[in-house]
Amino acid sequence: MKRLSFDDAMKMYDMEFFDLAELADAKRKSLHGKKTYFNSNRHINPTNVCKDVCKFCAYSASRKNPHQYTMEHEEILEIVKNAHARGITEVHIVSAHNPTAGLDWYMGAFKKIKAAYPDIHIKALTAAEVNFLAQQYDKSYDEILDMMIDSGVDSMPGGGAEIFDEKVRDYICKGKVTSDQWIEIHKKWHQRGKKSNVTMLFGHVENRAHRIDHMMRIRDLQDETGGFNCFIPLVYQTENNFLNVKEHITANEILRTMAMSRLVLDNVPNLKAYWVTSTVNLALISQEFGANDMDGTIEKESINSAAGANSANGVQFDEFVQLIKNSGFTPVERDSSYNELKVW
Ligand code: V47
């Protein structure tokens, strides 16, 4: 299939539902057959103290969530120790923008984890956090990215991308990393030979054109660097935040958006159905709409569960495997670089 232009994609979004699914499924099959990847990971959110106020966020300490916390390194290490004993291969560490914790608190945690568990992949610091650390401690992006590598960070998660359209972005998260800065940070990371992911927060005040524009900006960077492993559309969770979106996006629109992601992002190898924000059931159905990755067992999740998602305690490994199998796909446990560890 030829590469989609913006106008092609807008037209395609409106196609008959199952015809669109079939196109996305054909692309998925050509890349991954019936394999669905997942990993055994642990999410850690070490602080919820944030100097920024994103309207969609229910996680950071605020009027709606007055319970501030910042973990000591010992606490973080204890979590990693227990998760390691259960066999996880990755920690996914995303924090808020805590102006008093100190640069050493951020980097020191990675150093200690790497020293104690060199086999665990550390996926940490979104571009929003990198931008915050650079501004707060008067460093360049290059300096922060090099520090991350020296401290043992292996890859970057895709958070903070939200929606790149500047008008929407200004409305939902003014003051945080801009779209151009987000892209610049990932470009610099990729130029260091490192991989990252990229997200899109949808189902709030944005429209289809904003989503396609978001995907196209990602596609352009991927053409240049090839550094993105995975695209992750995040379904906006409505509770406990200041965005005040009354109506939840429909399942039909979520699945269409998954399919469009697979078709527009022809150069990003993996499309993740993040069960935390879509529900497990819709993530399973997303496999028929182009998705080939289901993230992981997660164990504990604080950002989306604060906004209403049913994800606080993750899912059991065996249950995860069985769910993928029962939906007619082949569960493949992967490492963080998408090397296959076990076909179940
Ligand atoms: O950037 C915040 C989102 C993201 C809400 O790289 C919300 O593998 C929905 O980046 N409703 C952080 N979403 C999570 C993230 C992530 C998740 C899973 C996998 C990966 C990966 C990365 O959470 C933020 C923001 O877009 N978020 N509030 C909300 N109310």
Boltz pocket constraint, residues with backbone or C-beta under 6 A from the ligand:
constraints:
  - pocket:
      binder: B
      contacts: [[A, 56], [A, 57], [A, 58], [A, 94], [A, 126], [A, 156], [A, 157], [A, 158], [A, 159], [A, 160], [A, 161], [A, 162], [A, 197], [A, 198], [A, 199], [A, 200], [A, 201], [A, 232], [A, 234], [A, 235], [A, 236], [A, 237], [A, 238], [A, 239], [A, 241], [A, 274], [A, 277], [A, 295], [A, 303], [A, 304], [A, 307]]
      max_distance: 6.0
